[in-house]
Amino acid sequence: MLFLRGRVPRSIFPFRSDGRPPCRLVRAWAGRHRRSRCGARRRFHAWMACALFVVAPQGFTQQRDTGHLTLDQAVETALAANPHLAAAAAHAEALQAVPSQVRTLPDPVLGLNAMNLPTDSFNLHQEPMTQVQLSFSQMIPYPGKRQLMADAAGYEATAGLARVDDVRLELAGQVRAAWWRLFQHDRALEIIGQNTRLMRDVIQIAQARYEVGEGLQQDVLLAQLELSRLLERELRLNGMRSRAEVALGALLDQPAGLSIALPPEPGNSLLPDIPADTELIEAAVAGRPALAAEQALMGAARARLGLAELNLRPNFTVGAGYGLRGGDDPFRGERPDFLSLMIGVTVPLYADSKQRKAIEQQSHEVSRREFAYDDALRAIQAAIAGHRADYEAAREQVTLLETAIIPQAQQTAASMLAGYRVNEVDFLNVVNSQITLYNSQINYWEALGTAKAALAMLAASAGMEVLYE
């Protein structure tokens, strides 16, 4: 029952000009129960009438409340502040700097050497072979190796960017799902609170009728029992709401314990038809960043396999040195300087235990990346099928509650009230009909929240931020 204590929109209670629901007159009537034996019955009928009047799940206030966290604001906040997304973005930026590093030649080596110094005097002019040498050397990988290393790093950088996009999609879906879970708990608590206040009025009325001899003590006890059940359910719902609030706050990078207030209306509560699983899977294969990341990592593994095969070819080292000599030659005068040239190659002497093992390793890495892609695809297919099943089941439940169960519960409650007025229905049946009604309302919001959460996760699984919203 959508009974709001205090001021409420006139669209819900059009027959009062001060904004107070007529049900609040019940307490005033209960104080005068001893003045009339028929007053208690009229009070109960008035309470039931106003309770039946405010029952539909669409009875939200339509005024816009800008002080609450809307769904779009929650998504925007999470995308701007979530540390997991920020970490993925930073990692992607780091990977962008790798290709140019591995494509560049290794740093050359510049050397300064004192060669053939006599140990008896350390005189640079004493011996003809003594020299001070300045050398320069450069290692040059076999042609093609640097390009393969750059290709592998480029694929990994592409995978990093794709992971950022996928984290963003997953985060948006998780925020939407968490927001709707919190929203459904708010609506359930609102209904519980409204019925708790109404049940307190019922207890007063039942006591009034009992005191004037028109009611039974069991009616009072029954109303008190139902109030206790409502309070117990409210405690459980408060715990569930706290957990949902913490989950949403964590996605928004807010500290635990910080209160989150949602608007009293859901905004878009439509539950559209969605494409078949095959269409959603095709969309995921074409646009899901997680699969693009796996494909890029597969390319990186193949590039590293090619590099491992090319490592059987030698790398080269070239160098030059200039030796400065001092002193004079007894036959030719001043001693000439020395120029040294060098070229070296690596020899894969241990190829069987090193290079060929590396080829074997990278072959398995390629297989691992291929299996990882298949595994990611199967996981996405399973997620799409699961979220779709959850959505369709909850959507059908919403339709059934909205078009059949809640209207039938309203009619049943009205019929019970009419029968009670002529003493054809006892108090127990009247209360049970009201319990069925508010349980149906709670189930409505739970089903709507479940459907919306499943729709959000379905969109993320298919590689879309939103799906028909």
PyMOL commands that set and color helices and strands:
alter all, ss='L'
color gray80, all
select helices_A, chain A and resi 22-30+33-35+39-53+71-81+83-96+98-103+145-211+217-251+277-287+289-310+355-421+427-461
alter helices_A, ss='H'
color red, helices_A
select strands_A, chain A and resi 109-115+131-140+316-324+328-329+333-334+338-345
alter strands_A, ss='S'
color yellow, strands_A
deselect
rebuild
show_as cartoon
